[in-house]
Amino acid sequence: MLTILGFVMIATFLVLIMTKKMSPIAALVLIPALFCVAAGKGAHLGDYVIDGVTGRAPTAAMLMFAIVYFGVMIDAGLFDPVVRGILRFCKADPMRVVVGTAALAAIVSLDGDGSTTFMITVSAMYPLYKRLGMSLVVMTGVAAMANGVMNTVPWGGPTARAATALKLDAADIFVPMIPALLVGLLGVLGLAYVLGLRERRRLGALRIADEESAETKETVLVGAGAGAGGGRLGKRPVGGGTGEADGGDDDGDLLKGLDPNRPTLRPRLYWFNALLTGALITAMILELLPIPVLFLLGAALALSVNYPRLPDQKARIAAHADNVLNVSGMVFAAAVFTGVLQGTGMVDSMAGRLVDTVPEGLGPHMALVTGVLSLPLTYFMSNDGFYFGVLPVLAEAGAAHGVTPLEMARASLVGQPLHMSSPLVPAVYVLVGMARVEFGDHTRFVVKWAALTCLLILTAGILFGTI
């Protein structure tokens, strides 16, 4: 009964948000509450919610202060050189813009944190997508898939969880998987190329007037949409592209985010900000302090040094308050969903039923089975639930047929490109929120492509003999 209720609850949630009958926050709260009552455990709803919120509170705190920190870094101009390099490559060509999005997301993903990756990628690319009239779901989809592939680095989370659950060395899991993951990343770049060509055919490549100098071209691109006189790109294409939400007047403010003459720039503090960010990422990798604490300290220091005047600090916090509120609210709403799933026992029941449905004849191929199951299971469950709850059961079944724990652990990483667009991943709300894309539109676009990327990695892993 719990298995059926669990699957129906997830299906109901996805249908409602994809058809835009409910907002994600409302659906994340009301749907699980209704199904909790239907499961006969309504009296425990408060306990489940408190447990879920308690478990997600550090994540919410991390996202809140990470948004403030990287918002300040973007305001101060830390990422402007990276943006200029990517935009110089893009040359107002939709195909290059999409490929540049994938490349930027993959590079920034080396810090192991999806939220920061999405904040930097969207801040850099959003103005260009808006200026060219490109589809914003292409941006969110490509960024999520690139981050999903790179999320498998040992300090990114999934690999560490798999190593902990099966008592293995993270390097032994990750290093042999590098060729397969590179194939997956090439697949994302190839998909970005195809999607970019499609956007190019739909919109056409804009050309900058031939008489402009190279320096002027760069300034025009970086300052695209920055208000009167902000750019001399040709005619702006009509339409925002599939899935693009209407940002209204708010878009103007965000489009100014890369204006090379914005008053928030702090060029004299560039190297301080670069060293601070490098130290912060290093401390995250070395786990010197909990990540929420690191971002709290980093945000406070970044604000104090870059904007020592109190009114300026208040202005910077207010400028990013919308993102902070939207993301933290979504995280706590998702905590209700996960709290009910786990508290009622739906997750355990669903996982057990899926494992039981594996035919006996597939025992020697449990690594392949695990790779395939990782797609739906990591999408509908948290990484903690999958790696600590399901993977040990699958690994035990595989061991009975001679499949090593290392093979099982590597196979369990396959589903990460799809997992990064799961409604249970807080970072995805940073992505769609900053890009002003409806979560349902993002889901409809990305699921099929992310699933194909996962299967590409699985196939490559089998061919390379690592799975």
Salt bridges, closest charged atoms under 4 A:
ASP75 OD2 - ARG316 NH1 2.83
ASP75 OD2 - HIS320 NE2 2.79
ASP80 OD1 - ARG262 NH2 3.01
ASP93 OD2 - ARG200 NH2 2.60
GLU199 OE1 - ARG202 NH2 2.97
GLU212 OE2 - ARG232 NE 2.91
GLU218 OE2 - ARG84 NE 3.42
GLU218 OE1 - ARG88 NH2 2.83
GLU244 OE2 - LYS130 NZ 2.92
ASP251 OD2 - LYS130 NZ 3.08
ASP251 OD1 - ARG436 NE 3.53
ASP312 OD2 - ARG309 NH1 3.18
GLU360 OE2 - HIS401 NE2 3.59
ASP384 OD1 - ARG161 NE 2.51
ASP441 OD2 - LYS20 NZ 3.02
ASP441 OD1 - ARG444 NH2 2.35
